[in-house]
């Protein structure tokens, strides 16, 4: 019997509510003939990844997690800062996708300029450094923050309302033709946010898993 390919989606923070949100987000991408998509939590990670220190501290734990996983055909690092992605790629011959990189590249296929909804203002300089590394600053319409924690974006009652407000600012004031949700914890809000804004809204984890599925499909 042929083994079914497996994609391992790693939540680098230790918040199980975020991991459950990831499971719900990738459900539409599961089908009988396709890869098994498994979401897991990095237990040693911080409860929310909100600082550069958090990001830097995850590189080696993620590398070890990936090196120790022998039954996955592709990996997704499900944090919008793509922590440890280059170190992780050095540790395996299998593809490793970061959700920030995947989310932005998907947005570029949907609109000339994209906007990003961040969790907090202090996340924005970190995200901009990454976009400069990818030479994509000229396609960025803007990035605006919810000023909420990762935990609040995953479970808060007011999160969608705030995301719609920020999304409208990115669309109307900054000229964004597509929106990237800048945190894995926002996953459950993608569809209602897109309906409210009337422009494409990219869940970066869905984007990364979609790329992983395509990569596995073509061998």
Secondary structure, DSSP 4 states (H G I P E B T S, - for coil): -PPPPEEEEEE-SS-HHHHHHHHHHHGGG--TTS-EEEEEE-TTS-SS--SHHHHHHHHHHHHHHHHT--S-SEEEE-STT-TTHHHHHHT-SSEEEEHHHHHHHHHHTT-SSEEEEESSHHHHHHHHHHHHHTT-GGGEEEEEE----HHHHHH-TTHHHHHHHHHHHHHHTS--SEEEE-SGGGGGGHHHHHHHHSSEEEEHHHHHHHHHHHHHHT-
